[in-house]
Amino acid sequence: MPWVLLGAAIATEVAGTLALRGSDGFTRLVPSLIVVVGYVASFVLLAIVLKTLPVGIVYAVWSAVGVALVAVFGKLMFGDPVPPLAVAGMVLIVGGVALVGFSGAKPH
């Protein structure tokens, strides 16, 4: 269950970040509300996950997967540039986090 909640935390953080881009500097109401709700939900879910999983693993997965998803959706939704070198870097980050995750760290 903690991994499902971590997935939800990632999804709400990504939604909040994409809405931040769409909020046009907090001048648009609906995207601005999505930013606030998304970030609050993400941190609440992270707090719950951290009751059972190590903070280093949780934060590594949350941030790495979030970075990759924001880059992909930023490209699809806003036409943001994602140069090949940036893609390679994100693959390395996600790969490194996968190694950390498979390191054998146990829930507390």
N, C-alpha and C positions, 0 to 999 in steps of 0.2 A: 504493500500500500504506500509506503513512503516514496517509492519511485514514481508511482502514478501521480502523487501530489507534487513531486518535483517537476514532472512533465507539465502539470497544470500551472505551476509557478513560472516555468519557462514561457508557456503560451501567453499568460497574462502579462508578463514583462515585455514580451515581443509586441503584443498588441498595444501596450502603453507606449512603447518606444515609437512604433509606426504612427500612432495617433499623435505623438509629440511632433513628428515631422509634418503631419497634416493639420496641426492646430494653428499653424502660421503664427508662431510666437504667442500662443494663448489668446489669439484674437477670434478664434472660431469656437463656439461653445461646445458643440457635441464632441469634436476630437479632444478638446481640453478636459471634458468630463471623463472620456475614455482613458486619458493619461492618468488621471488621479485614481480612478477605480482600478485600472490595470496595475499600477505600481503598488497600491495598498494591498490588493488581492495577492500579488506576487510575494510581497514581504510577509504577509500573514501565512501563506502556504509554506514559505521557506522556514518560518519560525516553527511550524508544526513538523516539517521534515527534520529539522535540526534536533528534535527530541530523540530521534533514533539513528540518524546517520551522521558521520563525522563532518564537521564544518568544511574542512579542506576539500573533501570529495564533492560535497554538495555545491560549494561555491564554484569549483572548477567546472563541473558539469553545467550548472546554471549559466555561468558567464560564457563559456565556450559555445555551447549550443545556441544560446541567445545571440551571440555575435554572428554566427553563421546564418541563422534564420533571418535576422534583421538585414543582413547583406543581401540575401536571396530575395526577400520580399521587398526590400528597398529598390532593388533592380526591377522587379516585376511591377510594382505599384507606382513608383516615382521615376523610373528610368535612371536611377543612380548608377554611376559607373562602378564596375567591379573588375579592376584590371586582373589579368592572369596571375601576376605576382601576389596580389591580395588573396586570390582564390587558393593559391598554393600555401600561403601563410595560414589561412583558415583551416585548410585540410590538416596541416601540421598541428595546429592548436587542438582541433577536435581529436586527432589521433593521439596526441599527448595526454589529453584528458581520458581517453579510452584506456590508455596504459595505466594511468593513475587509478581509474575505476577497477581495473582488473588486478590491481596490486595486492589484493587480498585483505584490504581494510574491512573490518567487521563493524556492524552496528553496535552501538553501546546500549 
